[in-house]
Amino acid sequence: MNFLKRLFGLGASPAQKRHANSYLLTVRCNRCSEVIQTRINLDDDPSIDYAENGATTGYFCRKVLIGKQSCFQPIEVRLSFDPQRRLTERLINGGDFVEE
Ligand SMILES: [Zn+2]
């Protein structure tokens, strides 16, 4: 565990809790039923939505996931977050969300 912490802590100050700003996404391909998991880093991955006055209205992230089995169906996921990086909306094409 300490080894993992060191590995993922590269470049970050020790006080930062990097895992608090990531979102674990689990989807199931609707063609082959493969379950695909990915972690979205909310500090780096989403783009920022700006209001007309320049304020941050939230974050948006689009991901295309392809399983490791032989079906190769792209599963498109769109995630919206509020300015506090809480998930507000999620859409999926080609698969289903899997609840933890
Ligand atoms: Zn598939």
Boltz pocket constraint, residues with backbone or C-beta under 6 A from the ligand:
constraints:
  - pocket:
      binder: B
      contacts: [[A, 29], [A, 30], [A, 31], [A, 32], [A, 33], [A, 34], [A, 67], [A, 69], [A, 71], [A, 72], [A, 73]]
      max_distance: 6.0
